[in-house]
Amino acid sequence: MQTQNTNEWFASWFDSPYYHLLYKNRDENEAADFLTLLTAHLRLPKTAHLLDLACGAGRHSRVLHCLGYRVTGCDLSPNSIREAQEKATEGIDFFVHDMRDPLPGNYDVILNLFTSFGYFDNVQDNAKVLSSVFNALNENGLLIIDFMNAEKVIRELKTRQEIARDGITFHIKREVSNGKIVKTIAFEAEGQSHFFQEKVQVLDLIDFQQLLGNAGFEIRETLGNYVLEQYNPLISDRLILICKKR
């Protein structure tokens, strides 16, 4: 018997226990080092209220809270939010939320980290996200987007991979299709064949300049990795955008 998601891919996959199993070894130290550098670079006052938008299980939220900030995190996945709440130290608020919908509350900085943008089949949903963010930011608020460097990812695309986790072998295939980087994940577990996909829009700096400009943001700085070197489309691992609400 084979199971396959028929809804938006991120809604079911991110809420699946197998998603958390596959990605359980994400680098906590890298996240801590990056956010320590970033908050110092931006000279964020400790009084700032930060929103971790699409926070997953909250690893970035926890780092930001340890750095002394007031932190709120939200994510579409109830299971991710449940895990975030279980791991949270006192003082971090988490809630389930679709980033396309208006955000409750107001924030000084909204962070969207680790390629948590461009998931939608309808590209107009990108504008909905940015409108929601714009309206939730205080005057002169900052939006930080940490996205993949799509040009480099495509050039170095690893088309096939196998990853073993707790007795389950995940068979992964990657391709570029219809303007998206598509990762197909197939595996056997509990007597069933499972099949999921991740689809992320191929967005470059020019795309973001248009999207963010239309939403009322000014890109103040473009960084290319987690040690905050300047962005170079040929060699940078990341496209990190520091944006200010106009």
C-alpha positions in Angstrom: 0.0 0.0 0.0 1.3 3.5 -0.9 0.5 6.7 0.8 0.8 10.1 -1.0 0.0 13.6 0.0 -2.8 15.2 -2.0 -2.8 18.6 -0.2 -0.2 21.3 -0.2 3.1 19.4 0.1 4.4 21.4 3.1 1.2 21.0 5.2 1.5 17.2 5.4 5.2 16.7 5.1 6.3 19.2 7.7 3.7 17.7 10.1 4.9 14.1 9.5 7.0 12.3 12.1 9.2 11.1 9.2 10.1 14.7 8.3 11.4 15.3 11.8 13.3 11.9 11.6 15.0 12.7 8.3 16.1 16.2 9.5 16.8 15.4 13.1 20.6 16.1 12.8 20.3 19.8 11.8 23.3 21.8 13.1 22.4 23.6 16.3 25.8 25.1 16.7 25.7 26.6 13.2 22.4 28.2 14.0 23.7 29.7 17.3 26.9 31.0 15.6 24.9 32.6 12.7 22.4 34.3 14.9 25.0 35.6 17.4 26.8 37.2 14.5 23.7 38.5 12.8 22.2 40.2 15.9 25.5 41.8 16.6 25.9 42.9 13.0 22.4 44.5 13.1 23.0 46.0 16.5 19.6 44.9 17.6 18.6 46.3 21.0 17.7 43.7 23.6 14.3 45.3 23.9 13.4 44.2 20.4 10.5 41.8 19.9 11.5 39.2 17.3 9.2 36.8 15.3 10.6 33.6 14.0 8.3 33.1 11.0 8.1 29.4 9.9 10.0 28.4 13.0 9.7 24.7 12.7 10.7 23.0 16.0 12.1 26.3 17.3 15.9 25.9 17.1 16.4 29.5 15.9 13.9 30.8 18.4 15.7 29.2 21.3 19.0 30.7 20.2 17.5 34.2 19.9 15.9 33.9 23.4 19.2 32.8 24.9 20.7 35.9 23.4 18.3 38.0 25.5 15.5 38.9 23.1 11.8 38.6 23.4 10.9 35.9 20.9 7.7 34.6 19.4 7.7 31.7 16.9 5.0 30.5 14.5 4.7 27.6 12.1 2.0 25.9 10.0 2.8 22.5 11.5 1.0 21.6 14.8 3.5 18.9 15.5 6.5 21.2 15.0 4.9 23.8 17.3 4.2 21.1 19.9 7.9 20.0 19.8 9.0 23.7 20.0 6.9 24.2 23.1 8.2 21.1 24.7 11.8 22.2 24.1 11.2 25.9 24.9 12.6 27.8 27.8 10.3 30.0 29.7 9.5 33.2 27.9 9.2 32.0 24.3 5.7 32.0 22.8 4.8 29.7 19.9 1.6 29.4 17.9 0.3 27.6 14.8 -0.1 30.0 11.8 -0.2 30.0 8.0 2.3 32.7 7.0 -0.1 33.8 4.2 -2.7 35.0 6.8 -2.5 38.2 8.7 -0.2 38.0 11.7 -1.4 38.8 15.2 0.8 41.2 17.2 3.5 43.7 16.2 7.2 43.0 16.0 10.5 44.9 15.6 12.2 42.2 13.5 10.7 39.3 11.6 13.1 36.5 10.6 12.3 33.9 7.9 15.2 31.5 8.1 16.7 28.4 6.4 14.8 28.6 3.1 11.3 28.9 4.5 9.9 30.9 1.6 8.7 30.2 -2.0 6.8 27.0 -1.1 3.6 27.8 -2.9 2.1 26.7 -6.2 0.5 30.1 -6.6 3.3 32.6 -6.8 0.8 35.3 -5.6 1.0 33.7 -2.2 4.5 35.2 -1.9 2.9 38.7 -2.0 0.4 37.6 0.7 3.3 36.6 3.0 5.1 39.8 2.5 2.0 41.9 3.0 1.3 40.0 6.2 4.9 40.7 7.4 4.8 44.4 6.4 1.6 44.9 8.4 3.0 43.2 11.5 6.2 45.1 11.6 6.6 48.3 13.7 7.8 51.5 12.0 11.3 51.0 10.6 11.0 47.3 11.3 13.4 44.8 9.8 12.7 41.6 7.7 15.4 39.1 7.5 15.1 36.4 4.7 17.6 33.6 4.7 17.1 31.8 1.3 19.2 29.3 -0.7 21.4 30.7 -3.5 19.3 29.1 -6.2 22.0 29.6 -8.9 24.6 27.6 -7.0 22.1 25.0 -5.8 21.1 24.2 -9.4 24.7 24.2 -10.6 25.7 21.7 -7.9 22.5 19.8 -7.7 22.9 16.3 -6.1 20.3 14.4 -8.1 20.2 11.2 -6.0 21.0 10.5 -2.4 20.2 7.9 0.2 20.0 8.7 4.0 19.5 6.1 6.7 17.7 7.1 9.9 16.7 4.7 12.7 16.3 1.7 10.3 14.5 3.7 7.6 16.3 4.4 4.3 15.1 7.6 2.6 15.6 7.6 -1.2 16.0 11.2 -2.4 15.8 12.5 -5.9 16.3 16.2 -6.9 15.4 17.9 -10.1 14.5 21.4 -11.5 11.0 21.4 -12.9 8.6 24.3 -13.8 10.7 26.9 -12.0 11.1 24.9 -8.8 13.7 22.7 -7.2 11.8 19.5 -6.5 13.0 17.0 -3.9 11.2 13.6 -4.1 11.5 11.5 -0.9 10.5 7.8 -1.0 10.8 5.3 1.8 9.3 2.2 3.4 8.1 2.3 7.0 5.6 0.4 9.1 4.7 -1.9 6.2 3.8 1.0 3.8 5.5 2.8 0.9 5.6 6.5 1.5 6.1 9.3 -1.0 6.6 13.0 -0.3 7.9 16.0 -2.2 9.5 19.3 -1.3 9.1 22.1 -3.9 10.8 25.5 -3.6 10.5 28.2 -6.2 13.8 29.2 -7.9 14.1 32.8 -6.8 17.1 34.9 -7.3 18.1 38.4 -6.1 16.2 40.1 -8.9 13.0 38.2 -8.1 13.3 39.2 -4.4 14.0 42.9 -5.3 10.8 43.0 -7.2 8.7 41.1 -4.6 10.1 43.1 -1.7 9.9 46.4 -3.5 6.2 45.8 -4.4 5.5 45.0 -0.7 7.0 48.2 0.6 10.5 47.0 1.6 14.0 48.3 0.8 16.8 45.7 0.7 19.6 47.3 2.8 22.1 44.5 2.6 22.7 41.1 0.9 24.9 38.5 2.6 26.1 35.2 1.2 26.7 32.8 4.1 26.4 32.3 7.8 29.6 34.2 8.6 28.0 37.2 6.9 30.3 37.6 3.9 28.9 39.7 1.1 26.6 37.9 -1.4 28.2 36.6 -4.7 25.8 34.7 -6.9 28.6 32.5 -8.3 30.0 31.2 -5.0 27.7 32.1 -2.1 25.9 29.3 -0.3 23.0 31.5 0.9 21.1 34.6 -0.2 20.5 36.5 3.1 18.4 39.7 2.7 18.3 42.5 5.3 15.2 44.5 4.5 13.7 47.6 6.1 10.1 48.6 6.1 9.7 51.8 4.1 
